[in-house]
Amino acid sequence: MSNNPALLPYKRGNLLLESLTDAERKRLLTGASEHVLEIRTVLFESNEVAPYVYFPLNGLVSLVTPMIDGDVVEMAVVGREGVVGVPWA
């Protein structure tokens, strides 16, 4: 079997969650629900506490920041390998 991730079978789900044991995943996801988000849905603003933690199952979440001139710049992208909404401090 190849070690090239592009050639491995596709697994639907969040890779971070899949790396946990069944017990850890169950404890973490107690009360969780799955939602389909529309394109350009704002999950939270940078000066707010995120109301939820998001584990993307497919698609991408863009982390953006406004510039002084009003433009918006994409600072990072999170896919099904990560999590969004966890506070830094």
Biotite code that builds the C-alpha atoms (Angstrom):
import biotite.structure as struc

atoms = struc.array([
    struc.Atom([0.000, 0.000, 0.000], chain_id="A", res_id=1, res_name="MET", atom_name="CA", element="C"),
    struc.Atom([1.244, 3.481, -0.845], chain_id="A", res_id=2, res_name="SER", atom_name="CA", element="C"),
    struc.Atom([2.139, 6.066, 1.801], chain_id="A", res_id=3, res_name="ASN", atom_name="CA", element="C"),
    struc.Atom([1.136, 8.862, -0.569], chain_id="A", res_id=4, res_name="ASN", atom_name="CA", element="C"),
    struc.Atom([-1.938, 10.524, 1.042], chain_id="A", res_id=5, res_name="PRO", atom_name="CA", element="C"),
    struc.Atom([-3.338, 11.346, -2.393], chain_id="A", res_id=6, res_name="ALA", atom_name="CA", element="C"),
    struc.Atom([-3.530, 7.622, -3.176], chain_id="A", res_id=7, res_name="LEU", atom_name="CA", element="C"),
    struc.Atom([-5.070, 6.491, 0.115], chain_id="A", res_id=8, res_name="LEU", atom_name="CA", element="C"),
    struc.Atom([-8.810, 5.809, 0.315], chain_id="A", res_id=9, res_name="PRO", atom_name="CA", element="C"),
    struc.Atom([-10.887, 8.891, 1.088], chain_id="A", res_id=10, res_name="TYR", atom_name="CA", element="C"),
    struc.Atom([-12.305, 8.902, 4.618], chain_id="A", res_id=11, res_name="LYS", atom_name="CA", element="C"),
    struc.Atom([-15.264, 11.145, 5.236], chain_id="A", res_id=12, res_name="ARG", atom_name="CA", element="C"),
    struc.Atom([-14.776, 12.972, 8.469], chain_id="A", res_id=13, res_name="GLY", atom_name="CA", element="C"),
    struc.Atom([-12.481, 15.196, 10.389], chain_id="A", res_id=14, res_name="ASN", atom_name="CA", element="C"),
    struc.Atom([-8.966, 13.781, 10.611], chain_id="A", res_id=15, res_name="LEU", atom_name="CA", element="C"),
    struc.Atom([-8.373, 15.343, 14.023], chain_id="A", res_id=16, res_name="LEU", atom_name="CA", element="C"),
    struc.Atom([-11.472, 13.619, 15.405], chain_id="A", res_id=17, res_name="LEU", atom_name="CA", element="C"),
    struc.Atom([-10.549, 10.366, 13.679], chain_id="A", res_id=18, res_name="GLU", atom_name="CA", element="C"),
    struc.Atom([-7.174, 10.407, 15.448], chain_id="A", res_id=19, res_name="SER", atom_name="CA", element="C"),
    struc.Atom([-8.867, 10.214, 18.862], chain_id="A", res_id=20, res_name="LEU", atom_name="CA", element="C"),
    struc.Atom([-9.859, 7.027, 20.614], chain_id="A", res_id=21, res_name="THR", atom_name="CA", element="C"),
    struc.Atom([-13.544, 6.126, 20.486], chain_id="A", res_id=22, res_name="ASP", atom_name="CA", element="C"),
    struc.Atom([-13.931, 7.125, 24.147], chain_id="A", res_id=23, res_name="ALA", atom_name="CA", element="C"),
    struc.Atom([-12.224, 10.509, 23.662], chain_id="A", res_id=24, res_name="GLU", atom_name="CA", element="C"),
    struc.Atom([-14.268, 11.251, 20.543], chain_id="A", res_id=25, res_name="ARG", atom_name="CA", element="C"),
    struc.Atom([-17.531, 10.327, 22.269], chain_id="A", res_id=26, res_name="LYS", atom_name="CA", element="C"),
    struc.Atom([-16.738, 12.531, 25.277], chain_id="A", res_id=27, res_name="ARG", atom_name="CA", element="C"),
    struc.Atom([-15.701, 15.468, 23.081], chain_id="A", res_id=28, res_name="LEU", atom_name="CA", element="C"),
    struc.Atom([-18.717, 15.229, 20.782], chain_id="A", res_id=29, res_name="LEU", atom_name="CA", element="C"),
    struc.Atom([-21.388, 14.812, 23.463], chain_id="A", res_id=30, res_name="THR", atom_name="CA", element="C"),
    struc.Atom([-24.065, 17.324, 22.503], chain_id="A", res_id=31, res_name="GLY", atom_name="CA", element="C"),
    struc.Atom([-22.460, 18.032, 19.125], chain_id="A", res_id=32, res_name="ALA", atom_name="CA", element="C"),
    struc.Atom([-24.466, 18.345, 15.939], chain_id="A", res_id=33, res_name="SER", atom_name="CA", element="C"),
    struc.Atom([-23.655, 18.397, 12.252], chain_id="A", res_id=34, res_name="GLU", atom_name="CA", element="C"),
    struc.Atom([-24.554, 21.452, 10.157], chain_id="A", res_id=35, res_name="HIS", atom_name="CA", element="C"),
    struc.Atom([-24.302, 22.248, 6.475], chain_id="A", res_id=36, res_name="VAL", atom_name="CA", element="C"),
    struc.Atom([-23.036, 25.806, 6.054], chain_id="A", res_id=37, res_name="LEU", atom_name="CA", element="C"),
    struc.Atom([-23.647, 28.052, 3.087], chain_id="A", res_id=38, res_name="GLU", atom_name="CA", element="C"),
    struc.Atom([-20.697, 29.639, 1.291], chain_id="A", res_id=39, res_name="ILE", atom_name="CA", element="C"),
    struc.Atom([-19.546, 32.863, 3.005], chain_id="A", res_id=40, res_name="ARG", atom_name="CA", element="C"),
    struc.Atom([-21.209, 32.004, 6.313], chain_id="A", res_id=41, res_name="THR", atom_name="CA", element="C"),
    struc.Atom([-19.531, 34.018, 9.071], chain_id="A", res_id=42, res_name="VAL", atom_name="CA", element="C"),
    struc.Atom([-18.882, 31.701, 11.999], chain_id="A", res_id=43, res_name="LEU", atom_name="CA", element="C"),
    struc.Atom([-17.621, 34.425, 14.340], chain_id="A", res_id=44, res_name="PHE", atom_name="CA", element="C"),
    struc.Atom([-15.898, 37.803, 14.242], chain_id="A", res_id=45, res_name="GLU", atom_name="CA", element="C"),
    struc.Atom([-12.307, 38.267, 15.362], chain_id="A", res_id=46, res_name="SER", atom_name="CA", element="C"),
    struc.Atom([-13.293, 40.354, 18.391], chain_id="A", res_id=47, res_name="ASN", atom_name="CA", element="C"),
    struc.Atom([-15.863, 37.781, 19.571], chain_id="A", res_id=48, res_name="GLU", atom_name="CA", element="C"),
    struc.Atom([-15.612, 34.522, 21.442], chain_id="A", res_id=49, res_name="VAL", atom_name="CA", element="C"),
    struc.Atom([-16.626, 31.759, 19.045], chain_id="A", res_id=50, res_name="ALA", atom_name="CA", element="C"),
    struc.Atom([-19.986, 30.341, 20.167], chain_id="A", res_id=51, res_name="PRO", atom_name="CA", element="C"),
    struc.Atom([-19.018, 26.865, 18.974], chain_id="A", res_id=52, res_name="TYR", atom_name="CA", element="C"),
    struc.Atom([-16.004, 24.810, 17.992], chain_id="A", res_id=53, res_name="VAL", atom_name="CA", element="C"),
    struc.Atom([-16.117, 23.619, 14.385], chain_id="A", res_id=54, res_name="TYR", atom_name="CA", element="C"),
    struc.Atom([-14.568, 20.418, 13.047], chain_id="A", res_id=55, res_name="PHE", atom_name="CA", element="C"),
    struc.Atom([-14.858, 20.664, 9.243], chain_id="A", res_id=56, res_name="PRO", atom_name="CA", element="C"),
    struc.Atom([-15.867, 17.370, 7.638], chain_id="A", res_id=57, res_name="LEU", atom_name="CA", element="C"),
    struc.Atom([-15.372, 18.593, 4.097], chain_id="A", res_id=58, res_name="ASN", atom_name="CA", element="C"),
    struc.Atom([-14.797, 21.927, 2.453], chain_id="A", res_id=59, res_name="GLY", atom_name="CA", element="C"),
    struc.Atom([-12.668, 24.717, 3.853], chain_id="A", res_id=60, res_name="LEU", atom_name="CA", element="C"),
    struc.Atom([-12.979, 27.434, 6.484], chain_id="A", res_id=61, res_name="VAL", atom_name="CA", element="C"),
    struc.Atom([-11.122, 30.653, 5.658], chain_id="A", res_id=62, res_name="SER", atom_name="CA", element="C"),
    struc.Atom([-9.752, 32.733, 8.498], chain_id="A", res_id=63, res_name="LEU", atom_name="CA", element="C"),
    struc.Atom([-9.748, 36.312, 7.258], chain_id="A", res_id=64, res_name="VAL", atom_name="CA", element="C"),
    struc.Atom([-8.757, 39.703, 8.618], chain_id="A", res_id=65, res_name="THR", atom_name="CA", element="C"),
    struc.Atom([-9.882, 43.161, 7.515], chain_id="A", res_id=66, res_name="PRO", atom_name="CA", element="C"),
    struc.Atom([-7.309, 45.616, 6.202], chain_id="A", res_id=67, res_name="MET", atom_name="CA", element="C"),
    struc.Atom([-7.285, 49.355, 6.893], chain_id="A", res_id=68, res_name="ILE", atom_name="CA", element="C"),
    struc.Atom([-8.504, 50.087, 3.345], chain_id="A", res_id=69, res_name="ASP", atom_name="CA", element="C"),
    struc.Atom([-11.547, 47.819, 3.815], chain_id="A", res_id=70, res_name="GLY", atom_name="CA", element="C"),
    struc.Atom([-10.236, 44.853, 1.866], chain_id="A", res_id=71, res_name="ASP", atom_name="CA", element="C"),
    struc.Atom([-10.221, 41.416, 3.467], chain_id="A", res_id=72, res_name="VAL", atom_name="CA", element="C"),
    struc.Atom([-7.178, 39.126, 3.413], chain_id="A", res_id=73, res_name="VAL", atom_name="CA", element="C"),
    struc.Atom([-7.248, 35.374, 3.924], chain_id="A", res_id=74, res_name="GLU", atom_name="CA", element="C"),
    struc.Atom([-4.793, 34.546, 6.716], chain_id="A", res_id=75, res_name="MET", atom_name="CA", element="C"),
    struc.Atom([-5.277, 30.785, 6.971], chain_id="A", res_id=76, res_name="ALA", atom_name="CA", element="C"),
    struc.Atom([-7.402, 27.930, 5.711], chain_id="A", res_id=77, res_name="VAL", atom_name="CA", element="C"),
    struc.Atom([-8.626, 25.019, 7.809], chain_id="A", res_id=78, res_name="VAL", atom_name="CA", element="C"),
    struc.Atom([-9.965, 21.847, 6.264], chain_id="A", res_id=79, res_name="GLY", atom_name="CA", element="C"),
    struc.Atom([-10.939, 18.447, 7.578], chain_id="A", res_id=80, res_name="ARG", atom_name="CA", element="C"),
    struc.Atom([-7.543, 18.129, 9.268], chain_id="A", res_id=81, res_name="GLU", atom_name="CA", element="C"),
    struc.Atom([-8.278, 20.713, 11.950], chain_id="A", res_id=82, res_name="GLY", atom_name="CA", element="C"),
    struc.Atom([-10.573, 22.693, 14.168], chain_id="A", res_id=83, res_name="VAL", atom_name="CA", element="C"),
    struc.Atom([-11.852, 26.289, 14.194], chain_id="A", res_id=84, res_name="VAL", atom_name="CA", element="C"),
    struc.Atom([-13.070, 28.342, 17.134], chain_id="A", res_id=85, res_name="GLY", atom_name="CA", element="C"),
    struc.Atom([-10.672, 27.254, 19.862], chain_id="A", res_id=86, res_name="VAL", atom_name="CA", element="C"),
    struc.Atom([-9.355, 30.297, 21.758], chain_id="A", res_id=87, res_name="PRO", atom_name="CA", element="C"),
    struc.Atom([-5.609, 30.958, 21.549], chain_id="A", res_id=88, res_name="TRP", atom_name="CA", element="C"),
    struc.Atom([-5.234, 31.876, 25.180], chain_id="A", res_id=89, res_name="ALA", atom_name="CA", element="C"),
])
